[in-house]
Amino acid sequence: MSEKFAPGAPPAADVIPLIVPEIRGNEWRYVKECLDTGWVSSVGSYVDRFEQMVAKQAGTKYAVATVNGTSALHIALLVAGVMPEDEVLVSSLTFIAPANAIRYAGAWPVFIDAEPDYWQMNPEQVVEFLEQGCRWNNGALYNSRTRRRVAAILPVHVLGHPVDLDPILKIAEKYGLKVIEDATEGLGATYKGRHLGSLGDFGCFSFNGNKIITTGGGGMLVTDNEEWARKAKYLTTQAKDDPIEYIHGEVGFNYRLTNLLAAVGCAQMEQLDNYVGKKRKIASRYCEALRHLTGVIPMKNAPWAESTFWMYTILIDEGEFRANSRQLMSALGSLKIQCRPLWQPIHKSPAHASSYVVELPVAETLARQALSLPCSVGLSESDQDTVIAALLELVRSAKLP
Ligand SMILES: Cc1ncc(COP(=O)(O)O)c(C=O)c1O
């Protein structure tokens, strides 16, 4: 694939991009300060400040900055006590990183289907699996089929919309399972009035180039537990016990975010509320324009949620619409409007073929039907109108295959 089309590559000027960063605030000033003072590496006031800003936003006591969201998930799993050969329940309809992080810890993913309304981890299936597919033995829960210990649940709040967490938190408490929220796509969203990342034992965020705020690449682990936060910081900084003599108490990781990138993060965090407002406005304009279009199902917001609509997505019902989601993507692409499908559900991914998998029909249908539309924070109303008009015209003129 040409680098021009790689995620994160700036789009050509005549394309309406799917999602690009918005960098218009204090980023230059803060980065220049790092460069001028030499505080460019893994310590410095911006890393501390960025951690404080994210902890405050998430509503947790502690935050630990990491090089990316995947490393935050990896560390959360280790600190949660997930051991090799354990199992962790995880959403199947998501980007692959959380399942990979489970494998980095030597554990195995148990994939859970999505629910059809908001496309998130299905809490009923979590409860059913733990109550009926597992057995309690000697103070731990074991998957009856694989005989592996179940150690944690990793719900992924996809596309900026929360998972219905209460039933998951309740059953996790019953069986002593840790809950690690993958809130990488959910910064700024709330579940029953509480910010994502603060509801489970750990929350993880990503600041890669397509997230609502970006540091180019970066992540954060949040928690209310002081000991876990201390351990997470220790593990992300090579588990160093003595900085002079280089004595290391464990095999740690080089996962600490740099001050330089945290400086970008601080400037971006200053804009978060504004960016969330813009995303919600984009979503409501799409919803208004597309909701009467036969065969198009716009993204919804559950009554118990305040989504950020991080990645605005629609479903194309192939039976009712004139084309399928991929045909629509290619028709819009030829009009220089960049769209993309969601992810291959991870239980179908060759990368996880050695995990125990069953059919998960909702995730599979959603993945086939979904199409994300241009939704950058900086998307102008006139560009959004162009996208909407193109969609309506494709339907009206029967130009679709
Ligand atoms: C749901 C989900 N989990 C984890 C990640 C991993 O984050 P990162 O790319 O910062 O490692 C991402 C984003 O890329 C994501 O969308």
The ligand as a MOL file (V3000), in Angstrom:
LIG
                    3D

  0  0  0     0  0            999 V3000
M  V30 BEGIN CTAB
M  V30 COUNTS 16 16 0 0 0
M  V30 BEGIN ATOM
M  V30 1 C -10.6470 0.3290 20.3700 0
M  V30 2 C -9.1790 0.6120 20.3180 0
M  V30 3 N -8.3920 0.0080 21.2280 0
M  V30 4 C -7.0730 0.2440 21.2590 0
M  V30 5 C -6.4810 1.1010 20.3640 0
M  V30 6 C -5.0020 1.2350 20.3950 0
M  V30 7 O -4.5440 2.5080 20.5430 0
M  V30 8 P -3.1200 2.9030 19.9280 0
M  V30 9 O -3.2870 2.9670 18.4410 0
M  V30 10 O -2.8540 4.2260 20.5390 0
M  V30 11 O -2.1590 1.8590 20.3530 0
M  V30 12 C -7.2790 1.7840 19.4300 0
M  V30 13 C -6.7680 2.7690 18.4800 0
M  V30 14 O -6.0220 2.7150 17.6550 0
M  V30 15 C -8.6630 1.5070 19.3950 0
M  V30 16 O -9.4570 2.1000 18.4920 0
M  V30 END ATOM
M  V30 BEGIN BOND
M  V30 1 1 1 2
M  V30 2 1 2 3
M  V30 3 2 2 15
M  V30 4 2 3 4
M  V30 5 1 4 5
M  V30 6 1 5 6
M  V30 7 2 5 12
M  V30 8 1 6 7
M  V30 9 1 7 8
M  V30 10 2 8 9
M  V30 11 1 8 10
M  V30 12 1 8 11
M  V30 13 1 12 13
M  V30 14 1 12 15
M  V30 15 2 13 14
M  V30 16 1 15 16
M  V30 END BOND
M  V30 END CTAB
M  END
